[in-house]
């Protein structure tokens, strides 16, 4: 059994989708980051970086005899793929192509599109330079993906953890008023193809994220406590 400590975010949905695709037994342990759950001692014991998701695999033991604990979604996806022998090619050339695109997501799409969401939807002070910089970078990343999908159905070889990592973040683009259908038709087809997979449908709805129902550029008005947990004093307080 795998414990999935998670939240209804793109990063959380990467792992719930992967678990559904792989057919692994797991239970969900939900967190409310608006209430500061990410700073609870029991989570910090699993991930000192106080970020979610985290998995605890009770079926696999570390050298000290305790269950395997893994944080960072790239590491989790590789672990799950290697545990099952699925969603990551055993052919070295394709395997490393898939890992390249996985790293493109964890090092590029997530952090930089995340900044676009922050400055478009959360920042209390309008900062035109930051907003334009990260929106333009999100568009540039879409162009990169569009080019990669020119002559293939998936990012590298067959459907893999690279596609699973990217899909939830591409799902978020309408929230910052980036729409695929007319501008990035190959990326739109890729997105739709994956969206139709039953495991993706289950994984994305495991913990429903109401935020996905919001209109483009909707400005989030956070109360002081929630702001502090996410972007203020509580977030940066030494622990």
For each residue, the residues with C-beta under 8 A, 3 or more apart:
1: 25 26 27 58 59
2: 19 24 25 26 27 55 56 57 58 59
3: 26 27 29 55 56 58
4: 15 16 19 26 27 28 29 53 55
5: 29 31 43 46 52 53 54 55 56
6: 12 15 16 28 29 30 31 52 53 54 207
7: 12 30 31 32 33 52 53 207
8: 12 13 206 207 208 209 211
9: 12 13 52 168 209
10: 13 14 110 168 169 171 172
11: 14 15 52 53 73 110 168
12: 6 7 8 9 15 16 52 53 207
13: 8 9 10 16 17 168 171 203 204 206 209
14: 10 11 17 18 53 73 76 77 164 165 167 168
15: 4 6 11 12 18 19 53 55 73 76 77 80
16: 4 6 12 13 19 20 28 202 203 204 206 207
17: 13 14 20 21 164 167 168 199 200 203 204
18: 14 15 21 22 76 77 80 81 87 161 164 203
19: 2 4 15 16 22 24 26 80 203
20: 16 17 23 199 200 202 203 206
21: 17 18 86 87 164 197 199 200 203
22: 18 19 80 81 84 86 87
23: 20
24: 2 19 80 83 84
25: 1 2
26: 1 2 3 4 19 55
27: 1 2 3 4
28: 4 6 16 206 207
29: 3 4 5 6
30: 6 7 207
31: 5 6 7 37 38 43 52
32: 7 35 37
33: 7 36 37 38 52 229 230
34: 222 226 229 230
35: 32 226 229
36: 33 39 40 225 229 234
37: 31 32 33 40 43
38: 31 33 43 50 51 52 229
39: 36 43 44 50 229 234 239
40: 36 37 43 44
41: 44 45
42: 45 46
43: 5 31 37 38 39 40 46 47 50 52 54
44: 39 40 41 47 48 50 239
45: 41 42
46: 5 42 43 54 56 69 71
47: 43 44 50 51 52 54 69 71
48: 44
49: 71
50: 38 39 43 44 47 239
51: 38 47 71 72
52: 5 6 7 9 11 12 31 33 38 43 47
53: 4 5 6 7 11 12 14 15 71 73 76
54: 5 6 43 46 47 69 70 71
55: 2 3 4 5 15 26 68 69 70 71 76 79 80
56: 2 3 5 46 67 68 69
57: 2 60 67 68 69 70 79 83
58: 1 2 3 67
59: 1 2
60: 57 67 68 83
61: 65 66 67 68
62: 65 66 67 68 69
63:
64:
65: 61 62
66: 61 62 69
67: 56 57 58 60 61 62
68: 55 56 57 60 61 62 79
69: 46 47 54 55 56 57 62 66
70: 54 55 57 75 76 79
71: 46 47 49 51 53 54 55 75 76
72: 51 75 76 106
73: 11 14 15 53 76 77 106 165
74: 77 78 102 103 105 106 165
75: 70 71 72 78 79
76: 14 15 18 53 55 70 71 72 73 79 80
77: 14 15 18 73 74 80 81 87 102 161 164 165
78: 74 75 81 82 88 99 102 161
79: 55 57 68 70 75 76 82 83
80: 15 18 19 22 24 55 76 77 83 84 87 161
81: 18 22 77 78 84 85 86 87 88 160 161
82: 78 79 85 88
83: 24 57 60 79 80
84: 22 24 80 81 87
85: 81 82 90
86: 21 22 81
87: 18 21 22 77 80 81 84 159 160 161 164
88: 78 81 82 95 98 99 160 161
89: 94 95 98 157 158 160
90: 85 95
91: 94 95 157
92: 95 96
93: 96 97
94: 89 91 97 98 156 157
95: 88 89 90 91 92 98 99
96: 92 93 99 100
97: 93 94 100 101 155 156 157
98: 88 89 94 95 101 102 155 156 157 160 161 162
99: 78 88 95 96 102 103 162
100: 96 97 103 104 156 162
101: 97 98 104 105 148 155 156 162 163 165 166
102: 74 77 78 98 99 105 106 161 162 165
103: 74 99 100 106 107
104: 100 101 107 108 109 144 162 166
105: 74 101 102 108 109 110 162 165 166 169
106: 72 73 74 102 103 109 110 165
107: 103 104 110 111
108: 104 105 111 112 141
109: 104 105 106 112 113 138 141 166 169
110: 10 11 105 106 107 113 114 169
111: 107 108 114 115
112: 108 109 115 116 134 137 138 141
113: 109 110 116 117 134 137 138 141 169 172 173 176
114: 110 111 117 118
115: 111 112 118 119 130 134
116: 112 113 119 120 131 134 135 137 138 176
117: 113 114 120 121 122 172 175 176
118: 114 115 121 122 123 134 231
119: 115 116 122 123 127 130 131 134
120: 116 117 123 131 135 176 177 217
121: 117 118 175 176 217 218 219 220
122: 117 118 119 219 220 222 230 231
123: 118 119 120 126 127 130 131
124: 227
125:
126: 123 131
127: 119 123 130 131
128: 131 132
129: 132 133
130: 115 119 123 127 133 134
131: 116 119 120 123 126 127 128 134 135
132: 128 129 135 136
133: 129 130 136 137
134: 112 113 115 116 118 119 130 131 137 138
135: 116 120 131 132 138 139 176 178
136: 132 133 139 140
137: 112 113 116 133 134 140 141
138: 109 112 113 116 134 135 141 142 173 176 178
139: 135 136 142 143 178
140: 136 137 143 144
141: 108 109 112 113 137 138 144 145
142: 138 139 145 146 170 173 178 180 183 184 187
143: 139 140 146 147 184
144: 104 140 141 147 148
145: 141 142 148 149 155 166 170 184 187 190
146: 142 143 149 150 184 185 186 187
147: 143 144 150
148: 101 144 145 152 155
149: 145 146 152 153 155 186 187 189 190
150: 146 147 186
151:
152: 148 149 155 156
153: 149 159 190 193
154: 157 158 159 160 162 163 190
155: 97 98 101 145 148 149 152 160 162 163 166 190
156: 94 97 98 100 101 152 160 162
157: 89 91 94 97 98 154 160
158: 89 154
159: 87 153 154 163 194
160: 81 87 88 89 98 154 155 156 157 163 164
161: 18 77 78 80 81 87 88 98 102 164 165
162: 98 99 100 101 102 104 105 154 155 156 165 166
163: 101 154 155 159 160 166 167 190 194
164: 14 17 18 21 77 87 160 161 167
165: 14 73 74 77 101 102 105 106 161 162 168 169
166: 101 104 105 109 145 155 162 163 169 170
167: 14 17 163 164 170 171 191 194 195 200
168: 9 10 11 13 14 17 165 171 172 204
169: 10 105 109 110 113 165 166 172 173
170: 142 145 166 167 173 180 187 191
171: 10 13 167 168 191 195 204 212
172: 10 113 117 168 169 175 176 212
173: 113 138 142 169 170 176 178 179 180
174: 177 178 179 216
175: 117 121 172 211 212 214 216 217 218
176: 113 116 117 120 121 135 138 172 173 216 217
177: 120 174 216 217
178: 135 138 139 142 173 174 183
179: 173 174 182 183
180: 142 170 173 183 184 185 187 188 191
181: 185 188
182: 179 185
183: 142 178 179 180
184: 142 143 145 146 180 187 188
185: 146 180 181 182 188 189
186: 146 149 150 189 190
187: 142 145 146 149 170 180 184 190 191
188: 180 181 184 185 191 192
189: 149 185 186 192 193
190: 145 149 153 154 155 163 186 187 193 194
191: 167 170 171 180 187 188 194 195
192: 188 189 195 196
193: 153 189 190 196 197
194: 159 163 167 190 191 197 200
195: 167 171 191 192 200 201
196: 192 193 200 201
197: 21 193 194 200 201
198: 201 202
199: 17 20 21 202 203
200: 17 20 21 167 194 195 196 197 203 204
201: 195 196 197 198 204 205
202: 16 20 198 199 205 206
203: 13 16 17 18 19 20 21 199 200 206
204: 13 16 17 168 171 200 201
205: 201 202 208
206: 8 13 16 20 28 202 203
207: 6 7 8 12 16 28 30
208: 8 205
209: 8 9 13 212
210: 213 214
211: 8 175 214
212: 171 172 175 209
213: 210
214: 175 210 211 218
215: 218
216: 174 175 176 177
217: 120 121 175 176 177
218: 121 175 214 215
219: 121 122
220: 121 122
221:
222: 34 122 226 227 230
223: 226 227
224: 227 228
225: 36 228 229
226: 34 35 222 223 229 230
227: 124 222 223 224 230 231 232
228: 224 225 231 232 233 234 235
229: 33 34 35 36 38 39 225 226 232 234 235
230: 33 34 122 222 226 227 235
231: 118 122 227 228 235
232: 227 228 229 235 236
233: 228 236 237
234: 36 39 228 229 237
235: 228 229 230 231 232
236: 232 233
237: 233 234
238:
239: 39 44 50
